[in-house]
Each structure stands twice: as structure tokens, then as C-alpha cells.
Amino acid sequence: MKKLLILSLIFACLSAHAQKYVSEKSFVSFFSDALLEDITADNKKASSIINTATNDIAFSIPIKEFQFAKSLMQEHFNEKYMESDKYPKSTFQGKLNGFDMKSTSVQNVKATGKLTIHGVTKDVEIPGTIEVKDSKIYVKSKFIVKVADYKVEIPTVVFQNIAEQVEVTVDFVYKPQ
């Protein structure tokens, strides 16, 4: 009887363990379509986890890891706008709606939860797609972030250089933990 109980506990732990997927590859970018100049930056250092038993999802993006074409843009982004020393990361914590781990087709989903940028947390709904293939989960999304919603101030001197909203692209590949 003890052996059966121990085996049941081990199986339960292994099952719970297999329900978590961690990011193997990440790509986050943003694009600012401004009057005088377009700005884009990429980040491959984000981390994320999905619990397929609960459909919980969370990610963390280190702000200083965004790479720009021009080093001066990167410096201004970190020091003047995002205040990266004070607010070193952006996070999301929420639930995936419309996700079925057993489906083999591309699924349209929405992640609802809390997005924190620049120390400000907002309730958001982020559209995206998920595909389960070859024991991995592929998540893609494009959504708009309004800069003012997160108290990122744009000085009037450069308001024509920076858009009031940016398009964010997220592309994660997850593997079982």
C-alpha cells in the first residue's frame, strides 16, 4: 500500500511538472511610427512561462535589453523615457482564453491580465495565436500600447519624433519544463 501511495505521489508530481512550459526562445519588438522618424527596437532576452493545466501565462522583459539601430536612441530610451534603472522590467501576468493544449491547429486566443510598464499596471486583453507542435508551444501576438497609459512622458521638443502609441510584437517558443 505504501508503494502505491509513493508511486501515485511521484506520478502526480511528474504530471504537474509536465504542465509547465518555459520560453526557449523569445523575441519582443516595438515599432513607433512617428511623424519625423520611425523607431524600432528588438529584445531577445525576455522570459516566460505557461501552465497548461490552468492556462496561466506570465512574462518578464528586461528593458535595457532592447537593441536599437542607433546607440543614442537606446540611451535616450533607457534614461529619459523608460527610466530603466528605476523600472528595469516590463511584466505580464494573466490567463490564456481560448487555448486548448490538445488542439493541433493554430488557435486564436486572448490573454487577459495585468501588464506593467514603467511602474504602471493596467488590465489588458492581448490578442494572439498559439500553436502546439513537436512538444513545443508557439505564441505570437501584435498589440498596441499607448505610451501615456504607462506615464511615459514625451517632451514637447521631440513629440514629432515619438509616437503616442507603439506596436508591440511578441514571439515566444516554449518547451516543457
C-alpha positions in Angstrom: 0.0 0.0 0.0 2.9 2.4 0.8 4.5 1.7 -2.5 1.2 2.5 -4.3 0.9 5.8 -2.4 4.5 6.8 -3.2 4.1 5.9 -6.9 0.9 8.0 -7.0 2.7 11.0 -5.5 5.6 10.7 -7.9 3.2 10.4 -10.9 1.2 13.5 -9.6 4.5 15.5 -9.3 5.6 14.4 -12.8 2.3 15.3 -14.3 2.2 18.7 -12.6 5.8 19.3 -13.8 4.9 18.5 -17.4 2.1 21.1 -17.4 4.6 24.0 -17.2 6.3 25.3 -20.3 9.1 27.8 -20.2 10.3 30.0 -23.0 13.1 28.5 -25.0 13.3 31.4 -27.5 11.9 34.9 -27.2 11.6 37.9 -29.4 9.9 41.1 -28.4 10.0 44.2 -30.5 8.3 47.5 -30.7 7.7 49.9 -33.6 6.9 53.6 -33.2 5.5 55.3 -36.3 6.2 58.9 -35.7 5.9 62.0 -38.0 9.6 62.6 -38.4 11.2 59.3 -37.6 10.2 55.6 -37.2 11.8 53.9 -34.2 12.1 50.2 -33.7 13.9 48.0 -31.2 14.3 44.3 -30.5 14.8 42.2 -27.4 15.7 38.5 -27.3 16.2 38.3 -23.5 12.6 38.0 -22.3 11.4 35.0 -20.3 8.0 33.5 -20.0 6.1 30.5 -18.5 2.8 28.9 -19.4 0.9 26.5 -17.0 -1.2 24.4 -19.4 -3.3 23.0 -16.5 -4.6 26.4 -15.6 -3.8 28.4 -18.8 -1.8 30.9 -16.7 0.8 32.9 -18.6 3.5 35.3 -17.4 6.4 37.1 -19.0 9.1 39.4 -18.0 11.0 41.7 -20.4 14.3 43.4 -19.3 14.0 46.9 -20.6 17.7 47.5 -21.0 18.0 44.6 -23.4 16.1 46.4 -26.2 18.5 46.9 -29.0 18.2 50.0 -31.3 19.8 50.8 -34.7 21.3 54.0 -33.1 23.0 53.9 -29.8 21.8 57.4 -28.9 18.2 56.2 -29.3 18.9 53.3 -27.0 20.5 55.7 -24.4 17.5 58.1 -24.5 15.0 55.3 -24.4 16.6 53.9 -21.2 17.5 57.1 -19.4 14.8 59.7 -20.5 11.7 57.7 -21.3 11.7 54.3 -19.7 13.9 55.1 -16.7 15.3 51.6 -16.9 17.4 51.9 -13.7 14.2 52.7 -11.7 11.9 50.4 -13.8 14.1 47.5 -15.0 11.5 45.3 -16.5 8.0 45.1 -18.0 5.8 42.2 -16.9 2.6 40.5 -17.8 0.6 38.1 -15.7 -2.7 36.6 -16.8 -4.7 33.8 -18.4 -5.0 32.5 -21.9 -8.6 32.4 -23.1 -9.5 30.0 -26.0 -6.4 27.8 -25.6 -6.7 24.0 -25.9 -3.4 22.1 -25.4 -4.8 19.2 -27.3 -5.5 21.1 -30.5 -3.0 20.7 -33.3 -4.1 23.7 -35.3 -3.3 27.4 -34.9 -5.6 28.8 -32.3 -6.7 32.4 -31.9 -6.5 33.3 -28.3 -6.7 36.3 -25.9 -4.5 36.8 -22.9 -6.3 38.8 -20.2 -4.4 40.1 -17.3 -2.1 42.8 -15.9 0.6 44.5 -18.0 3.1 46.5 -16.1 5.3 49.0 -17.9 7.3 51.9 -16.4 5.9 51.0 -12.9 2.3 51.3 -14.0 0.0 48.3 -14.1 -3.1 48.1 -16.3 -5.7 45.5 -17.1 -5.3 44.4 -20.7 -6.6 42.0 -23.3 -3.9 40.9 -25.7 -4.9 39.0 -28.9 -2.6 36.4 -30.3 -2.2 32.9 -31.7 -0.9 29.7 -30.2 0.2 26.5 -31.9 1.2 23.3 -30.2 3.7 21.4 -32.4 6.5 18.9 -31.8 6.1 19.1 -28.0 6.5 22.9 -28.1 4.2 25.8 -27.8 4.5 28.7 -30.2 2.9 32.0 -29.2 2.7 35.1 -31.4 1.0 38.4 -30.8 0.8 42.0 -32.0 -0.8 44.7 -30.0 -0.8 48.5 -29.4 0.5 50.2 -26.2 -0.5 53.8 -25.6 2.6 55.5 -24.1 0.6 57.9 -21.9 -1.3 55.0 -20.3 2.0 54.0 -18.7 3.1 57.5 -17.7 6.0 57.6 -20.2 6.5 61.3 -20.8 7.4 62.6 -24.2 9.0 66.1 -24.0 7.3 68.6 -26.4 10.7 69.2 -28.0 10.6 65.7 -29.5 6.9 64.9 -29.7 7.1 64.6 -33.5 9.9 62.0 -33.2 8.0 59.7 -30.9 4.5 58.2 -31.5 1.8 58.3 -28.9 1.3 54.6 -29.3 3.7 51.8 -30.2 3.1 48.4 -31.9 4.5 45.6 -29.8 5.3 42.2 -31.4 5.8 39.1 -29.2 7.1 35.8 -30.4 7.8 33.0 -27.9 8.7 29.3 -28.3 8.1 27.2 -25.2 9.4 23.8 -24.2 8.3 21.6 -21.3 9.9 22.5 -18.0 
